[in-house]
């Protein structure tokens, strides 16, 4: 179930692709390794980007990401993909 049940237009797919990539980098999640190990498939990655597109925390995410050291951050609870990144980073 989404963290924010409010209906909103989906954001730009390219922007949210890069936000999700940046969140993975900030939290030390190796997406390539996750795919190679079968922990994340193309469908799972597409679903993660779609969740990001519907997130209400986009502006906060941009600010948060700009202040992070790659690989050192914990996934913020506000992230729609927090569970995914926490699982892949474990």
C-alpha positions in Angstrom: 0.0 0.0 0.0 1.4 3.4 -0.9 2.6 5.6 1.9 0.6 8.5 0.6 -2.8 7.5 -0.6 -3.5 10.8 -2.3 -4.0 10.7 -6.0 -1.5 12.8 -8.0 -0.3 13.0 -11.5 2.8 10.8 -12.2 6.1 12.7 -12.5 8.4 12.6 -15.5 9.7 9.1 -16.1 13.2 10.2 -16.9 13.5 12.4 -13.8 12.2 9.6 -11.6 14.5 7.0 -13.2 17.4 9.2 -12.2 16.0 9.9 -8.7 15.7 6.2 -8.1 19.2 5.6 -9.4 20.5 8.4 -7.2 18.7 6.9 -4.1 20.3 3.5 -4.8 23.7 5.2 -5.1 23.2 7.3 -1.9 22.2 4.2 0.1 24.9 1.9 -1.3 22.5 -0.3 -3.3 24.2 -1.9 -6.3 21.4 -2.3 -8.8 23.5 -4.2 -11.3 24.6 -6.7 -8.7 21.0 -7.1 -7.5 19.9 -7.8 -11.1 22.8 -10.3 -11.6 21.9 -12.1 -8.4 18.2 -12.3 -9.4 17.1 -10.0 -6.5 15.7 -7.4 -8.9 14.4 -8.0 -12.4 13.4 -5.5 -15.1 9.8 -5.6 -14.0 10.8 -4.9 -10.4 13.0 -2.0 -11.5 10.1 -0.6 -13.7 7.8 -0.9 -10.7 10.3 1.0 -8.5 10.5 3.9 -11.0 6.7 4.0 -11.2 6.4 4.2 -7.4 8.9 7.0 -7.5 6.9 8.8 -10.2 3.9 8.8 -7.9 5.8 9.9 -4.8 4.7 13.1 -3.0 8.2 13.7 -1.6 10.0 14.5 -4.9 11.2 18.0 -3.9 12.3 16.7 -0.5 14.1 13.8 -2.2 16.0 16.2 -4.4 17.2 18.2 -1.4 18.0 15.1 0.7 19.9 13.4 -2.2 22.0 16.6 -2.7 23.3 16.4 0.9 24.3 12.7 0.9 27.7 11.0 0.6 27.3 8.1 -1.9 26.9 4.8 -0.1 26.6 6.2 3.4 22.9 7.0 3.8 20.0 5.1 5.2 16.9 5.0 3.1 14.6 7.8 4.3 11.1 6.5 5.4 9.5 9.1 3.0 10.9 7.2 0.0 8.2 5.1 -1.8 11.0 2.5 -2.5 12.3 2.4 1.1 11.4 -1.2 1.6 13.0 -2.2 -1.8 16.3 -0.3 -1.2 16.5 -1.6 2.4 16.1 -5.2 1.2 18.6 -4.8 -1.6 21.1 -3.1 0.7 20.9 -5.7 3.4 
